[in-house]
Amino acid sequence: MMRSNRRLGYVTPERLATPLLVMMNKLIAVLTLLLAVSIGAMAADVTGKWTAQVPGRSGQTRNATFTFKVNGDNLTGTMTGGQGQEIAIADGKVSGDTLSFTVTIERGGNSIKQSYTGKVVGDEIQFKREGGQGPAREFTAKRART
């Protein structure tokens, strides 16, 4: 008659392996989740100067320069407009690889507010501008080489 190792208090390799594997699988799952959350929470590095050809009302383009500074999830900076004037960025935010801000342009005694949203892809930002006159416009800004 065979005697059970369980009654004698022996720990067989089979009895030890199952709880150890379960614990290791849980640890791997938790570490993977923490890594995914930390990567998703990191804001894109858009600090610096970006240049773009921005489409206008009649299909013409104009040069624009964006200078950004990121502090946490806050975005500040300026945009250089068509006449060369610097326009302050307001309501700037960065979350992951997306950014948004507004600018208010003074033209002929009128205030024109424009909203910009963008997605960072490498050294480019794919922008969409809304507000002002005409339909929404899409354009790409490229990081300026120093």
C-alpha positions as CSV (number, residue, x, y, z in Angstrom):
1,M,0.0,0.0,0.0
2,M,1.3,3.4,-1.0
3,R,1.5,6.1,1.6
4,S,0.5,9.7,0.7
5,N,3.2,12.3,1.0
6,R,0.5,14.8,2.0
7,R,-0.1,13.1,5.4
8,L,3.6,13.2,6.2
9,G,3.9,16.9,5.4
10,Y,6.1,16.6,2.4
11,V,5.9,19.3,-0.2
12,T,6.1,17.7,-3.5
13,P,7.4,19.7,-6.5
14,E,4.0,19.6,-8.1
15,R,2.3,21.1,-5.0
16,L,5.0,23.9,-4.9
17,A,5.0,24.7,-8.6
18,T,1.3,25.6,-9.0
19,P,1.1,28.4,-6.4
20,L,4.5,29.8,-7.5
21,L,3.4,29.9,-11.1
22,V,0.2,31.6,-10.2
23,M,2.1,34.2,-8.1
24,M,4.6,34.8,-11.0
25,N,1.8,35.2,-13.5
26,K,0.0,37.8,-11.3
27,L,3.3,39.7,-10.8
28,I,3.9,39.8,-14.6
29,A,0.4,41.0,-15.2
30,V,0.7,43.8,-12.6
31,L,4.1,44.9,-14.0
32,T,2.8,45.0,-17.5
33,L,-0.2,47.1,-16.5
34,L,2.0,49.6,-14.7
35,L,4.3,49.9,-17.7
36,A,1.4,50.5,-20.0
37,V,-0.1,53.1,-17.8
38,S,3.2,54.9,-17.3
39,I,3.9,55.0,-21.0
40,G,0.4,56.3,-21.8
41,A,0.7,59.0,-19.1
42,M,3.9,60.5,-20.6
43,A,3.3,63.6,-22.6
44,A,4.8,64.0,-26.0
45,D,7.9,66.2,-26.1
46,V,6.8,69.2,-28.2
47,T,9.0,71.7,-26.5
48,G,10.8,73.8,-29.1
49,K,10.2,75.4,-32.5
50,W,7.9,74.0,-35.2
51,T,7.3,75.3,-38.7
52,A,4.3,74.8,-41.0
53,Q,2.7,75.9,-44.2
54,V,-0.8,76.8,-43.0
55,P,-3.7,76.9,-45.6
56,G,-5.6,80.1,-45.8
57,R,-9.1,81.0,-47.0
58,S,-8.4,81.2,-50.7
59,G,-6.2,78.1,-50.9
60,Q,-3.0,80.0,-50.5
61,T,-0.5,79.0,-47.7
62,R,1.4,81.1,-45.3
63,N,4.4,80.3,-43.2
64,A,3.8,79.9,-39.5
65,T,6.1,79.2,-36.6
66,F,5.0,77.7,-33.3
67,T,7.2,77.9,-30.3
68,F,6.1,75.5,-27.5
69,K,7.0,74.9,-23.9
70,V,5.6,72.0,-21.9
71,N,5.4,71.9,-18.1
72,G,3.6,68.7,-17.0
73,D,0.4,68.7,-19.1
74,N,0.4,72.5,-19.6
75,L,1.4,73.9,-22.9
76,T,2.5,77.5,-23.4
77,G,4.2,79.4,-26.1
78,T,3.6,81.6,-29.2
79,M,2.6,81.4,-32.8
80,T,4.0,83.7,-35.4
81,G,1.3,84.9,-37.7
82,G,1.2,85.9,-41.3
83,Q,2.3,89.4,-40.7
84,G,5.1,88.3,-38.4
85,Q,3.5,89.2,-35.1
86,E,3.8,86.8,-32.2
87,I,0.4,85.6,-30.8
88,A,0.3,84.0,-27.4
89,I,-1.1,80.5,-27.0
90,A,-3.9,80.1,-24.5
91,D,-5.7,77.1,-22.9
92,G,-2.7,74.9,-23.9
93,K,-2.8,71.2,-22.9
94,V,-0.8,68.1,-23.7
95,S,-2.0,64.6,-23.0
96,G,0.0,61.7,-24.4
97,D,0.6,62.4,-28.1
98,T,-2.2,65.0,-28.4
99,L,-2.1,68.7,-27.8
100,S,-4.6,71.5,-28.0
101,F,-4.6,75.3,-27.6
102,T,-6.3,78.5,-28.8
103,V,-5.1,81.7,-30.2
104,T,-6.9,85.0,-30.5
105,I,-6.0,87.2,-33.5
106,E,-6.8,90.9,-33.6
107,R,-7.5,92.0,-37.1
108,G,-9.2,95.3,-38.2
109,G,-10.6,95.8,-34.7
110,N,-12.1,92.3,-34.5
111,S,-11.0,89.4,-32.3
112,I,-10.8,86.1,-34.1
113,K,-10.4,83.0,-31.9
114,Q,-9.0,79.8,-33.4
115,S,-8.7,76.4,-31.8
116,Y,-5.9,74.0,-32.7
117,T,-5.7,70.3,-32.0
118,G,-2.8,68.2,-33.0
119,K,-1.4,64.7,-32.8
120,V,2.4,64.2,-32.5
121,V,3.9,61.6,-34.8
122,G,7.7,61.6,-34.5
123,D,9.0,65.0,-35.6
124,E,5.7,66.1,-37.0
125,I,2.4,67.4,-35.6
126,Q,-0.7,66.8,-37.6
127,F,-2.9,69.8,-36.8
128,K,-6.5,70.7,-37.3
129,R,-7.5,74.4,-37.0
130,E,-11.1,75.4,-36.3
131,G,-12.7,78.8,-35.8
132,G,-12.3,82.1,-37.5
133,Q,-13.6,82.3,-41.0
134,G,-14.2,79.3,-43.3
135,P,-14.1,75.6,-42.7
136,A,-11.6,73.7,-40.5
137,R,-8.1,73.4,-42.0
138,E,-5.6,70.5,-41.6
139,F,-1.9,70.9,-41.9
140,T,1.4,69.4,-40.7
141,A,4.0,71.2,-38.6
142,K,7.6,69.9,-38.6
143,R,10.1,70.3,-35.8
144,A,12.6,73.0,-36.8
145,R,16.2,71.9,-37.0
146,T,18.6,73.9,-35.0
